[in-house]
Amino acid sequence: MSENPARHLSEAAEGIRAFNHTSRSTGTDWRFPGHAYDAVGNLSYLVGMLGQAIEQATLPVMDTHEHGRVRIDGNGDAAAKVAELVKAREDALIAAEALTAAVGRMHNATSPMGLDTIGLPEFEDDEDDE
């Protein structure tokens, strides 16, 4: 049985939407630097795969164009539209590379961060153990 790969991108977008919704405020599972480190690490992994996804998202168009079968609404110029797509894809790949590098730096920056528990009543028992 064949599977539509675009469905996975839809699911990834839904996951990002859910993250954006649930991370709007702090709570038990979302309040310490370690939580941010985990989230940024997952985000780093995600954006690191964008370049390949961008390339592969255009494969159906490129294959169809290679066989001379791309048709443009209103009898438009297929070669011009494909060239526009290729240029935009190149721009997107450059942006994805920059985003990957920036989010990687974010992940590195959060790596040594922790919570200073001194004076926080909910952590007093932990301090006695030290």
Steps between C-alpha positions, in 0.01 A plus 500: 500500500633841404530779755483874435823647642342846536287353782811480719567871454141569598552293817825685576322834459228380736768403753652849482154653541440284809840600643424868441168459677625302802820698553333839535513487878715324756386200697637194677650358181596834349681735734870419534801559271528124445153502346613769255817302427291196406262705286778686320681170443190355335458820300863479392445145378185606316650801322810297416280287274331791322754518217438142394124547535513815287693318228275196503176702511573619146583158355153441347518832313857442385423149378185613320686794344783271386242304303349818352169449677467807727200708403440851633152646547407751230757350259786652699868428434590176680875553463475847657293372792737210561796741489318717756450191718867402472616849600259511794619152603862622495402797718313270738800268527726792591247617760463147640877471537514832687206397720665166577820675606315755716286242678810288556660799672187539713528136603866544590418813701231324706719194562675625818190667645327378812284628782646672805293334773658684795227657706212334314284324759394217269865401464614529862506122552732464199746752651516306827619194305810680373 
